């Protein structure tokens, strides 16, 4: 907590809103995999049959991957389905 308080004070941010600075490791991993496969969110959206903004929300941590979407996302990212659960 002290490190976060130091970062927040350096950035002139209060500790009450520091949560935006902490990224979910799963979301970071998803974004890393997307870069690794040179994937485009619009392509993934087309494969899933959903709006591209829904994919953007997944990769921002604001929407979960639905169970029926897991196999498609796993194949697109070149990983096993167990890595997405």
C-alpha positions in Angstrom: 0.0 0.0 0.0 2.9 2.4 0.8 4.3 2.0 -2.7 0.9 2.8 -4.2 0.5 5.8 -2.0 4.0 7.0 -3.1 3.0 6.5 -6.8 -0.3 8.3 -6.2 1.3 11.2 -4.4 3.9 11.5 -7.2 1.2 11.5 -9.8 -1.1 13.8 -7.7 -3.8 11.1 -7.5 -5.6 10.2 -4.3 -5.4 6.7 -3.0 -9.1 6.4 -3.2 -8.9 6.1 -7.0 -5.7 4.3 -7.4 -7.4 1.1 -8.5 -7.3 2.2 -12.2 -3.5 1.8 -12.0 -3.6 -1.9 -11.1 -4.2 -4.1 -14.1 -5.7 -7.5 -13.8 -3.0 -10.1 -14.8 -5.5 -12.1 -16.8 -6.4 -9.0 -18.9 -2.7 -8.3 -19.4 -2.2 -11.9 -20.5 -5.1 -11.6 -23.0 -3.7 -8.5 -24.5 -0.2 -10.0 -24.7 -1.6 -13.1 -26.5 -3.5 -10.8 -29.0 -0.2 -9.0 -29.8 1.7 -12.3 -30.0 -0.7 -13.6 -32.7 -0.9 -10.2 -34.4 -4.7 -10.5 -34.0 -7.2 -7.8 -34.7 -10.1 -7.3 -32.3 -12.4 -6.8 -35.3 -11.4 -10.2 -36.7 -12.1 -11.9 -33.4 -15.5 -10.1 -33.1 -16.4 -11.4 -36.6 -15.5 -15.0 -35.6 -17.5 -14.6 -32.4 -20.4 -13.0 -34.2 -20.5 -10.1 -31.8 -20.0 -6.3 -32.1 -16.3 -5.2 -32.0 -17.0 -3.0 -29.0 -17.8 -6.2 -27.0 -14.4 -7.6 -27.8 -12.8 -4.2 -26.8 -14.7 -4.5 -23.5 -13.3 -8.1 -23.0 -9.7 -6.9 -23.5 -10.3 -3.9 -21.2 -11.6 -6.2 -18.4 -15.2 -4.9 -18.6 -16.8 -7.9 -20.1 -16.3 -11.6 -19.4 -15.8 -14.2 -22.1 -19.0 -16.2 -22.3 -18.7 -20.0 -22.1 -19.7 -20.5 -25.7 -17.1 -18.0 -26.8 -14.2 -19.7 -25.0 -13.3 -22.2 -27.7 -13.4 -19.6 -30.4 -11.2 -17.1 -28.4 -8.8 -19.9 -27.5 -8.3 -21.0 -31.1 -7.9 -17.4 -32.2 -5.2 -16.8 -29.6 -3.6 -20.1 -30.1 -4.0 -21.4 -26.6 -5.9 -24.1 -24.9 -9.4 -23.5 -23.5 -8.2 -24.2 -20.0 -6.0 -21.1 -20.2 -9.1 -18.9 -20.6 -11.0 -20.3 -17.6 
